[in-house]
Amino acid sequence: MTLLFKNATILAMDKTHGTTPFSGDLLVEGDSIAAVDRDLAAPADARVVDATGGLIMPGLINAHLHSSETFFKGRYQGTPLEVWMLYSYPILMKGPIPKRLLYLRSLLTAMESLKAGVTTLVDDFFDPPGFDIARLTRVFDAYDDAGIRANISHCVIDRHVFDTMPYLREIMPAALQDEVDGPSITVADYMAYCADVFGSQHGRADRLGFMVSASAPQRCSVEMMQACVNLARDKGVPYHTHVLETKTQAVTGPEFYGRSLIRYMKDIGVLTANTTIAHSIWVSDADMAMMREAGCSVAHNAVSNLKLGSGIAPVRRLLDAGVHVGLGTDGLSSNDTARIFDVMRFAALLHDIAAPDTERWVTAAEVLRSATIGGARTAMLDAVTGSLEVGKRADLIMLDITGYDYMPMNRLDHHLVYCENGSNIRLVMVNGQVVVEDNRLTTIDEAEIFAELRELLPAYLAEHEELERLNARFEPYMREMYRRATIQDIGMNRYQGDLPLWPGVNRREG
């Protein structure tokens, strides 16, 4: 496709312009941006879009998502992560989701994302109990059909669930422990599986990639994590993991390893420039220094962190430390939407309560960077997408900036972060293909997909309700473990922000 946007306001997010908008035209030829300038002439075969009153900006990057949760949107409330996982990721299961629903679940995730202006998502896919390339291929199929750009993993855990959290072995009744089998996958099995996926799916449609994901340092063996990091480095893809999301996990490091989980990762060689850490809430200043030194990235999930009561990530400190920060929704059960615009607003407002020193508040410009080029860096795709530059892939959105959310127009980055919710999106393009126009997906028949979901989901959700009842027997013991962990004094607090009121003031003396 050749498409010329005329008379647009452009927010390029490149090194030259940053978050400063300018007026001009943008030419797309094939899958890439061919020119960004004023008064561009239209090639003979070009479709010309009058973008007067419109904003062209990079498509948003969802740096952390779990499509496995999409059918549980709006289902849970009032549970911390460790309890919530009993139901969203049941430890007792009756078998994997049927392949057709697996495809539809992934497709629905992509559909909602695209209509919300997300052109790239990072799907940390989880599909217990096994690793079947035919099943993962259905996820790639869905993202291929929808037209989205995606990094897709198949997350691995090789430690027993009761050995991934402190105190559980002593709290959980032996009879309940006996009901739960541990994972059986070996390092060799997972490496062979990943090799098959890299050989058959990685690079598909020139916009779908496979990344390596070991769930968390306390959930995986040293051998598994080291093998995953080595593979990620060899393939030039992210090593995607979860670290220090909750206070329970902050207690887990000292309990299990005698040090923080970040220090543990550094000591075993898995804190690298390829490492992207989801959450990073309960990190210390020493942890952040190690993260900066390693060159690793963080996917900040402001909304999910609030819903699960996990705490407030020290984003100002992370940014000041030089850690790359992107924004993620997390799964659509712990967030309930795929809208990165929502995450942007929360991320911009949430950190204002860390301290009254306004010089240290996270700015709208910083949030925009995290949602675009910064998010692309966390996915190791910043050479491909995240900014509007000649030669980069044409992943972009066009918004109408003539309505209520922009009247009067004061400062564009503020309007995008504090006012916009995605309702003003008029066009979405991925890899040079228009995938959303006038609030309609061009790649998928939405009515047809929704009709099929309405037919298939009641039986599936009824079966899941049975699993919830089965797993509810574990909840009192999970809650007691959570209580024991959260009453520990670990020398930091992330529940309401912990920056001193002013630099050097109100610190503990002595």
N, C-alpha and C positions, 0 to 999 in steps of 0.2 A: 504494500500500500504506500502511496505517496500522498501526504496530507499536509496542508499548510494552514497553520493558525495565524490569522491576521489580526493586528490591532489589539493584542493581548496585553494585560499586565502579567509580567513574568517574575516568578520567584525561583531563581535558579538553584540556590543552595550550593553554589560552587565557591571556589576559593576567591574569585574576583568579586562577586556580588554578595555572597553570604545570604543574609535574610533581608537585604535591601531590594525592594522591587524596582523594576524598570519596565518601560513600554517597548514593545517590539513584536516581531513575528518569530515563529518557530516552525521549521520544516522537518518533517519526518519522511525518510525514504527507506522502504523496507522495514527492518526491525530497529533502526537506529535514528538518532537525531543527526540530521545532516547540516543544519544551520540554525543559528540564533542571532538575529540581527534586526535592524529596521528596514522596512520597505523591501522585503524579499519578493522577488518575482516568482510567480507560480509556474512550476513546470507544466508542460502541456497536459500530462495525464493526472495532475494532482486534483484531489478533492480539497476545496478551499472552505475553511470554517471561519466565519466572522466571529472573532472572539472579543469584540467590543463589549465592555462591561464584564468580561470574564477574566479569571486568574488561572494561569497555567503554572503548576508547581509539580515537583516530583511526586510520584505515587508514594503512599505511606508504607513503611516497613513494620510488620508485626514481628518483633524479634523473638517472641516466645509464645507458643500456643500448643495445646494438646487437642487435636481433633477427636481423640477418644472420648472427650467429655461432651461433645456437642448435643447429644440427645438428652443430657441432664441439665440443660439450661433452666434456670428458675426452680430447681428442685430442692436445693438445700440452703439452709440458713442457720446461723447460730452455732456453727461447729468449727473448731480449730482444725488446722491441716491434718493432724494425726488422726482425728476422729472422722473428719470428712472423707478421708481416703478409704475408710472402711466401706463406704457406700458408693463412692464414685469409682474406686478401684478395688472391688471386693476381694478379700483374701481367700474367701471360699467362692468358687465359681462353678457353673454348670457347663461351661464350654464357651468358645469365642462367639462373637456376634456373627450372624450369617453374612456371607460374602456380598449379597445384594445390599443389605443394610450398611455394611462397611463402606461400600462404594457411595451410597447415598449420603451417609454421614459425612464423608470427606467432601463430597460435592456440595452439600449444604454449607459446610464451613467455608469453602471457596466462594460460593455464591454470595453469602452474607458479607464476606470480607471485601470482595470486589465492589459491591454496592456501597460499602462504607469507605471506598477510596484506598483500600489496601491492595497494592499491586504485588507485594512480596510478603509471603508468610514463612515462618520457620516453625514447622510442625514436628514437635518432639513426640512422635507417634509411639503408642504403647499398645500391645496386642497380646496379652497373656492368653494361654500359657506357653505358646511355642513361637517359633520363628519360621514362617512359611512364606517363601518369596512370592508365591501366587497371591497371597493375601496382601502383601505390601504392594504388589503390582496394581491392585485395585485402587489403592490410594493414589498412586501415580496416574492411573487412568482418569480418576476423577479430576485431579488438578490439570491434567492435560486437556480434558474436555472443557473445563471451565475457562481455561486460558490464563490462569494465574501463574506467577513465578513463585517457586517454593524450594526451600531446603527441607528435606524430609529425612527423619531418622527412623530407626526402629530401636527404641530404648532398651537397654539390657540391664538386668539385675541378677547377680549370681550369689547373693547372700540371703539367708532365710529372713523373712520379715521380722521375726521376733529378735533377731540379732542386729537389727538396724536402728533400734531405739534403746535408750538406757532403761534399766529397771524392769523391762517387760518379762524377761525370763523368770524373775522372782515374783512378779505380780500375777502373771497369767496362770490360771489353774492348769495343771498338767493335762487334764482331759481335753481342754480346749487346744492346748499346744499340739496334742497328738493328732488333731483333725487337720492340721495345716501342713501340707508338704512344702518343702523348700524347692527352689529352682534347680533344674538339672543341667542347664546349659554349661558347657565348658568354654574356656578361652578359644580353643581350637575350633569348636563348633561355631562360635560367633564370628570369628575371623573368616571362616569359610563362607558363612552366610553373607557377610559384608562384601567379600570378594565377588560373590554371585550378583549382588545388587549393583555394585560398581560396574560390573561387566555388562549388565543388561538394562539398567534404568538410569544410571547417572548421566546427566547431560541430555536427557530425553526432551524433545521439543525445543531444545536450545534454551530452556528456562527452568528445568526441573533437576535438582541435584540431590544426592544422598550425602548426609553428614553422619558422623559417628557419635553415638550418645551412650555413655555409661551414666545411669540415673543420678548417682550421688556418691561421694566418697565413702559414706558409711553403708551404702547399699551394695558395693561392689568390692571384689577382691583387688589387692594391689596388682596382681598379674593381669586381671581384666582391664583395669584402668590404664596401665602402662601399654598394653597391647593396643587399646583404643587410641591413645594419644599418638603412638607411633604410626598407626594407620592413618589418622587424620593428617599428620604432618606429611606423610608420604603422598597422600592424595590432594593435599592443599585445600582441605575442607575444615569446618569447625569441629572441635571436640565439645559437644554441648552437654552441660551437666547442671545439677541443682546444688547450690551450696549455701548454707546458713540462711535458710528461709525462715526458720522459727527459733525461738529460744531453746526449744527441745534440742534442736540440732547444734546450737551453741554449747549446750551442756554435753552433747554426745562426743564432741572432739576430745575434751579433757577426760571424760569418762572412759572412752575407748582407747585413745591414743596418747593421752597425756599432753595434748597440745591442741591448738585450734585446728579446725578442718582445713583452713587455708595453709597453715604451716605444714600440716600433714601432706597436703597436695604438693607443696613445694618440695618437701623432703623426699617424696617418692617420684618426683619428676613429671607431674601431670599438670602443673601450673605453667602454661606456655602462651605464646602469642596466638595459638589456635584455640585456646580455651575460652569458651563463652559460658559465663556463670549466670544462671537464672536466679534472680532475687537478691542475694548479697545484702541481706538486712543486718544480720548480727555479726558484722565484721568490725574488727578493731582498727585503730590507726596503724598498728603493726601489720595487720592483714592487708590493709590497703596499700601500704608501702611495698609489700611483696607482690601484690597484684600489678601495681604500676611497673615494677621492675621486670615482671614477666611479660608485660604488654598484653594482658588478657582483657576481655570485654565483659560487660554486665548487661543483662536484659532486665530492665526495671519494670516491675508489674504493679504499678501503684494501686490499681483498683482491686486486683486479686489479693494483694497484701492486706488491704483494709477489710475485705469481706471475710477472710479467714482469720483476722485478728493477729496476723503474723508480726506486725510492727511496721515502722517507718524506716525505709532504707536511708542511709546517710549519703544521699545523692550529691549534696554540695561537696562533701569531703571526697567522694569518689571522683568527681569532676576535677576538683582542685589537685587531686593526686595524679591526674593524667590518665585515669582509667576510661576506656571507651564505654559509653553508655547508650544503649538503645531502649526502646519502649516495647513492651509486650502486653497483650491482653491476659496471658495465661489461658487456660482452658475455658470454655464457655459454660462451665459449671461453677468455677470459682470467680468468674467475672460476669458472665451472663450475656455479654455481647461481643462482637468482633470489631467494635468501633475503636480505632486508635485515636480518633478525635476526642473521645471520652477520656481515654488514658492521658492524653495531652493536658486536658483541663485539670484533671486530678493531680497530675505530676507537677503542674505549675503552681497550684494552690496549696497542695499538701505541705510542701517544704517551707512555706512561709511561717509555719508555726514552730519550726525548729529553733528559732531565735528571733528576737526583735531587731537584730542588726540587719537592716535592709540591704546592706552591701553584700550580704552573703545569701540572699534569697536567690533561688533558681529563676532565671529569666525566661520570658517567652521565647526569645531567640535560641536559648540553649535547649529548650523543649522541642522546638522545631527541628533543630539539628539532630536530636536524639530520635525523632520520628522519621527522619529521612536519611541523610548521609551517615549519621552516627549509627543508626540502626543497620544500614547496609554494611558498615564496618564490622559490627558484631556478627553478621552472617558471612563475613569475608566476601562480600559482593560489591564493595564500594568502588571497584574499578568498572563495574557493570551498570549499576543503578544507584539511586539515592540522590542524584543531582541532575540538572538539565545542562548537559555539556555535549558538544559535538563529538560524535563517536560513541557515546554511551547509548545503551538501549533506550528505546522510547517507552519508558514506563512513567506515565504522567496522569494527572487529573486536571480537569477544568471545572472551576467553580464559578457560579454566578455571584458576583460581589456587588450587585445593585440593590439587594433586598434589605430586610430588617436587620440582619446580623452585621451589616456593613454600613448602616445609615445612622449617623453620619460616619464617613470613613475618617478615622483618626490615625491609627498606626496599624498597619496590616498584620504584623506578627502577633499583636495583641488580639486583633479580631479573630485570627485563625485559632489561637490557643484558647481564648476565653469565651468566644461567641459561637464559633462554628461547631456543628455536631454531625456534619456530613449531609445534611438535608439540602445543601446548596450545590451538591455535585451534579454536574450536567453531562460529563463524559469521563470515562476511564479508559486508558490505553495501556496495554502490556505488550512489550516486545514488538511495538509497531502495529498491534491489532486493537481496534476499538472493541472493548468487551462490555462496556456499559454506556448507554446513551439515552438521555431523557428518562432516567430511572428504570431502564429496561436492560436486562442482560441480553446481549446479542448472540451468545454462544449456547445458551441453555433455555429450554422452555420451562420457565419457572412454574407455571400453572400445572404442567404435567408432573413435575417433580414433587410439588406439594401434594398433589392428589395421591401419588403413590405412597408418600410418607404417611398421609392420613390413613391409608389403608393398612400399612404394615406396622406402624409404630405402636398401636395399642397393645398388641400381643407381646411385643418385645418389652415394653415398659411394664406390663403385668408380670412378666417373667423376672424382670429386674427387681420388682417389688418383693418377690419371693426371696431373692438374694439379699435384699436389704434386711428382711426379717432374720434370715440365717446369720448374717454378719453382725446384727445388733447385739448378739450375745457377748461379743468382744468389747463393746463400747465402754462398760464400766471400768474395765481394766486399762483401756487406752486412756480414758479420762484421768485415772489415778496416776498413770505414768506421766501424762501431760502436767498434772498438778505438781508432782514431785519435781519435775524439771523446771517449771516456771517459777517456783519459789526459791530456786538457787540464786545466790548472789554471785554474779559472774563479772561484776565490775563495769557493766554497761547497761543502759536501758534504751530500748528501741520502740517502746510502746507509745510514747508521745514525743519522740525526738529528744536528743540529748546534747545538742550544741550548747555551750555556755551562753548566758544571756548576751554577753559581749566578749570579744576576745580577751582572755586573761583575767576575766572577772567571774566571780561565783564558782571558781573551781574549788575542789576540796583541798583544804590546807594540810600541810604536813606530809 
